[in-house]
Amino acid sequence: RYTAEEIKGFINKIKTNKSTIPGDIPAKILKKFSDIFCIPLTDIINTSIKTGFWPSRYKQELITPVAKVTPTEKMDQLRPTSNLPVCDKIFESVISELVVKDMKKSVDPKQFGNQKNMSIQHYLVQMMHRILSCVDSSSQGEATAVLCSFVDWKSAYSYQCHKLGIESFIRNKVRPSLIPLLVNYFQGREMRVKFHGQVSESKTQPGSGAQGASLGNHEFTSQTNNNADCVPEADRYKFVDDLSCLEKINLLSIGLASYNYKLQVPSDIPSHGQIISNEHLKTQGYLDKISQWTTNQKMFLNEKKTKAMIINFTKKYQFTARLKLNDTHLEIVDSMKILGTILNNKLDWNQNCKNLVSKVNKRMLLLRKMHSFGASQSDMVHLWVVYCRSVLEQSAVLWQGGLTEENKESLERTQKSFVKLIMKGKVTNYEESFSQ
């Protein structure tokens, strides 16, 4: 049972810079008068937990579609962004705290998403460390390579089944007293869509994850907790619905074979002409079991976005493979964008640096316009830090130690151009301006 003082603490944690559903109490007012609002809200929350009933008023979602690609031609090119009632956010934060506490010991240790004190940097650094540890074996007289597979689910949240989600909560040891409340939370949820200022009628959701909701995220984490149990813990890396699987390959014993060009002239076999049969690769078994898990969970894999990459620094033992996922051959790529960072099979950062510089140059257009409108120097520096430097330093803990001098100069050049913009003839020496 919660006290009014405890609920007041949850109210004071809500963010006031988020938009509010039309007709809802603004977060700023709730926070300002938290001493008053915490009393009835405490009674609502305690009664709901006791009776296992989630108020219908708090089951409404307002969805605003945001285009992933412009111009938008298909529904899957839209990303749903959700807005929830403020009191629902407070209620969810209370229950989520209990759910996370109960699931703590059961959650996959290689799940880095929706976990306290975990981020994409932990995911990327640990995965890169594992890859480097594997390929470094070649320097000790062995011949090793790493086969990386990047699995993608199609609209994973949208295809969630709440029955399976509740079963996963039970399996992951969420306290029994919360199960009736969670069941009621996922029942009778309603959604409205806001587009160009117009709001649609309310529609009941028979399934699908609760968009933008804390409990929706925890349901997905719980339901997908065992989706890669077939992969050894050291070789799997998960961030919510992103899954990367690694396989260390001993090229001296794996069964490397030459492709028979007399039978067929292939389009997917490189000039070295060497291939490893799927039967000899653990990765194919991983993909088959993940596909079966996906079917059991009533979800769908995105075969087109699921890719594989081979990291192999040997000269004599180059190879390729023909991996299959649901009767679809996976594309073997030279580079892959993982959580905003481009990783390639050479393990250099040239492509990633070019991508970051390109992003910053596009954002510099905004800064140039702001400068032309008369923005002060301090405002310009703030905009640079928020919109540009934050991009340049994205996951820098992963790649900064592997930059070449050319990479460093390329990244630094963007900052030089910014300083020249805001100083405009006041100084001619970059080092002098930067020190100021």
Disulfide bonds with the S-S distance in Angstrom:
none
